[in-house]
Amino acid sequence: VVENEIQARIDNIFSNLERLEILSSKEPPNKRQNAKLRVDQLKYDVQHLQTALRNFQHRRYVREQQERQREELLARTFTTNDSATTIPIDETLQFNESLQNAHRGMDDLIGSGTNILQGLRDQRVTLKGTHKKILDVANMLGLSNTVMRLIEKRAFQDKYFMIGGMILTCVIMFLVVQYLT
C-alpha cells in the first residue's frame, strides 16, 4: 500500500514537472535558462527517487521469493529412494557410439581430402614436367626451323657455286682446247 502511494506521488510529481516545464518556457528570456535548469534538476531528482523505489521493490521481491523457497524446503518431507534406481546407461552408450562413428567419419573425410590434395600435387609436378618438355621441344623446333632455313640457304648458294664452277671449268677447258690446238 505504501509503495503504491509513493508511486502515485511520484507520478503526480512528474505531471507537475511537465506543467512546470511548459511554464518555464513562458518565462522571460533572462530567467528562462535558470528555470529550465531547476526543472531539469527536479526531474533528475525524481528519476533517482523512482530508481530507488524500483530497487526497493526488487529487493523485497527477491527476499519474498527466498522466504517462499525456504518455507517450501522446510515443509518438504524427504523419503528414501525407490527400489528402482537405474542409471540410463544405454542412452549414454548409444550417444558415445554415435560420437565415435562421427569421429571416425571425420577422420576418413580428412584422410580422403589429404589423398586428393596429394594427388593434385602429384598432377601438378607431372604437368610441370610435361610443360618443361613441351617448351624444350618447342625450342628445339624453333632451332630446327632455323637450321633448316640455313641449310636451304646454303644448298641454294652451293647450287649457284656448282653451276658457276661448272661454267668456269667449261670455259677454261674451251680456252685450253682453243689455245693448245
Contacts in CASP RR format, 6 or more apart in sequence:
PFRMAT RR
TARGET T0000
AUTHOR 0000-0000-0000
METHOD contacts of the structure
MODEL  1
VVENEIQARIDNIFSNLERLEILSSKEPPNKRQNAKLRVDQLKYDVQHLQ
TALRNFQHRRYVREQQERQREELLARTFTTNDSATTIPIDETLQFNESLQ
NAHRGMDDLIGSGTNILQGLRDQRVTLKGTHKKILDVANMLGLSNTVMRL
IEKRAFQDKYFMIGGMILTCVIMFLVVQYLT
3 53 0 8 1.000
3 56 0 8 1.000
3 57 0 8 1.000
6 53 0 8 1.000
7 53 0 8 1.000
10 46 0 8 1.000
10 49 0 8 1.000
10 50 0 8 1.000
10 53 0 8 1.000
13 42 0 8 1.000
13 46 0 8 1.000
14 43 0 8 1.000
14 46 0 8 1.000
17 39 0 8 1.000
17 42 0 8 1.000
17 43 0 8 1.000
17 46 0 8 1.000
20 39 0 8 1.000
20 42 0 8 1.000
21 36 0 8 1.000
21 39 0 8 1.000
23 35 0 8 1.000
24 32 0 8 1.000
24 35 0 8 1.000
24 36 0 8 1.000
24 38 0 8 1.000
24 39 0 8 1.000
25 32 0 8 1.000
25 36 0 8 1.000
27 35 0 8 1.000
END
